[in-house]
Amino acid sequence: MDSYIDEFKIYLHQLSETEQQDVIEFYREYIIDAKLSTSDAIINELGTPKNLARKVLADYSIKMSEQNYQNIDNGHISNNDRFKKNLTMIGLVLLALMASPIALPIAFVVILMLALIIGLAILFVLIFLFMVAVSVVSGIGAIFIGLSVIFQSFPTAIFYIGGGLAVLGIDFFLIPITIALLKWFFSVVVIFFRWLGKKLLHGRKTPMKGEKENA
């Protein structure tokens, strides 16, 4: 048991010292109560130390994400840090899926879907940036053309300047709208992985801290 617990603790470095001790004591008591006296018996019940740690870290990360990281700096966490932690949560859920032989096919399908979605998202962003760049150049070009002919034909100048300003105005509104849509899409992905992780963690036989108290 001591060897298993010592190796298990190595993989819990992402947790605070207090959280590590809390988790370790929970599984130490579980091993004793279940009378798991050999390494094979412990691994058969809980999985390898590394795989168990992946599931524990995924569980903690999901709970932190659901709480919107309010326990970090009293909730004063930047959007960039929140984005990084949600990405970490997604990665931990995938690792937890791959840690379970039964869930491995699910992990494979999810990874393929995620890769496809990311690829499409990148393609969309690149196309959007290209179109914005073209429209900005066209809008600025139209304004310069209008200014260049303002003394020759005022109506023509107004047409080009107005058209250029209209194009730039559309870009001005489209960019924040597109950014908001991408943020919304990412939040949907985060919610999906929270749901997937909870289904994984509570749908397997490996005990998790908190389940005993809620039983």
QUITAPE-V493941 format. One record per backbone hydrogen bond with DSSP energy under -0.5 kcal/mol. NH is the residue of the N-H (numbers start at 0). CO is the residue of the C=O. Records with the same first field share a line. If there is no record, write none. Layout:
NH: CO / CO
This chain:
4: 0
5: 1
6: 2
7: 3
8: 4
9: 5
10: 6 / 7
11: 8
12: 9
14: 11
19: 15
20: 16
21: 17
22: 18
23: 19
24: 20
25: 21
26: 22
27: 23
28: 24
29: 25
30: 26
31: 27
32: 28
33: 29
34: 31
35: 30
36: 34
41: 37
42: 38
43: 39
44: 40
45: 41
46: 41 / 42
51: 47
52: 48
53: 49
54: 50
55: 51
56: 52
57: 53
58: 54
59: 55
60: 56
61: 57
62: 58
63: 59
64: 60
65: 61
66: 62
67: 64
68: 63
69: 66
71: 68
72: 70
74: 71
75: 72
76: 74
81: 77
82: 78
83: 79
84: 80
85: 81
86: 82
87: 83
88: 84
89: 85
90: 86
91: 87
92: 88
93: 89
94: 90
95: 91
96: 92
97: 93
98: 94
99: 96
100: 98
103: 99
106: 102
107: 103
108: 104
109: 105
110: 106
111: 107
112: 108
113: 109
114: 110
115: 111
116: 112
117: 113
118: 114
119: 115
120: 116
121: 117
122: 118
123: 119
124: 120
125: 121
126: 122
127: 123
128: 124
129: 125
130: 126
131: 127
132: 128
133: 129
134: 130
135: 131
136: 132
137: 133
138: 134
139: 135
140: 136
141: 137
142: 138
143: 139
144: 140
145: 141
146: 142
147: 143
148: 144
149: 146
151: 148
152: 148
156: 152
157: 153
158: 154
159: 155
160: 156
161: 157
162: 158
163: 159
164: 160
165: 161
166: 162
167: 163
168: 164
169: 165
170: 166
171: 167
172: 168
173: 169
174: 170
175: 171
176: 172
177: 173
178: 174
179: 175
180: 176
181: 177
182: 178
183: 179
184: 180
185: 181
186: 182
187: 183
188: 184
189: 185
190: 186
191: 187
192: 188
193: 189
194: 190
195: 191
196: 192
197: 193
198: 194
199: 195
200: 196
201: 197
202: 198
210: 207
211: 207
213: 209
214: 210
